[in-house]
């Protein structure tokens, strides 16, 4: 393993960066991709929308972590070329990040990607994490910082949010182990919280009142589009938020503890670790 090279797609993201951190800490050789030009020999410029650079990224690679970065409504168009190249290269192991509930329908882009990997003949793992805790200090941070509000169309449904540090640790373990080959894992945090309870946790960490406001989907849609989010990805977000509102993301599973031998990071711990990220002066 120490002489092998592991490719990490989306290495600058909240999950990919944690995968890289874990792999580097264990002494593994890493290659990453970026959408921008880079002079680093271990960083390859790839356009996931067109496929340009994919072959270069996989040159000399033994194992790979694949994911579709946010912003793509049809993740299959992004992931299928990566899976095909993995198969062409005969990689020793591929770990694909899908999403919690993606296997509920065979027609979804993420499930189609899962099936393609399952049928590839490669050794694989699929991880389906629930909604990220880190969404609150990235996607939803503007409302928290400037309006002391989390405004989303999700009602009082509970969600077992998971810390991306746990996701990254799980993926790194699966990439470098044969023990769990050819299995899919649904990943959740240790507790399910409503967004009102999330607001209370963030309030406690910041010593500042943060409130949750349940809004109509059309309000969020308008806000996302005005912020430049693509139409297809906006519609995708609204669909999966509706599933959340219906209670499909509330299950609490023991998978993280079974794989890592420890409890998942709690939401309270997340808010303490990231409380500076919610402050306007840090941006």
C-alpha positions, 0 to 999 in steps of 0.5 A: 500500500505505501508504494501505491498512489491514491487519487482523490477527486474533489480534494479541496471540498469539505469531504475530500480535504478530510480524505486527503488529511487522513491518507497523508497522516497514514503516509500514503501517496496522494494525487488530487484534482483541481478545476484550476491550473496547477504546477504541482505534479501531484495535482491534475487539472480536470474539467469534470463537466467535459471530462478533460484531464481525466485520463491524466489524473488516473495515470499511475493511480492504484486506488481512487475516491470518486465524488460529484462536487456540488453544483451538478444536477446530473451527477451520473454525467460527472461520475460515469466517466470516472468509473469508466476510467477506473475500470479501464485502468483496472484499479485495485479499489474505488470508493464512491461517495453517493448520498443518503437515500440515493438507493431508494430509486434505481433511476436517480443519477447517483443510484445509476452511478452506484450500479455502474460501479457495482457492475464494473468488476472492480473492488469497491465501496459506496458511502451514502452520508446524510446531510453534512454538519458543515453545510451550516458553516458553508452553504447556510452561513450567510443567514446565520452571520448576517440575520441570525437565522437558518431559513430552510423549507424543512419544517420540524423534521429531524436529521441525523447530521454527520460531520465531514471529518467522520466521512473522510475518516471512513473513506480513507479507511475503506480505500486502504482496506480489503476487509469491507470490499464490495459493500455499501454503507449509509453514514449518519451522526449519533443523533437526529436533530431538527433545524430548530434544535440545530439553531439552539446548538449554534446559539449556545456555541456563539452565545448569540441567539440563532433562530430557525425559520421554516420557509416555502420552497419557492423562497429558497429557490429564488434565493439560490437562483439569485446567488447564481446556483444552476437551475438543475442543481437548485431543483435537485436541492429542493427535491432532497430537502423535501425528502428531509422534510418528510422524515426520510433523513432521521435514522440514526445508524451505528455504521461510523462507530462500527467502522472507526471504533469510536462514536461519531462527532456530536453536533455540539462538538461540531459547533464548538470546533467551528464557532469561529467560522460563523463570525463575520469578521472571519470572512 
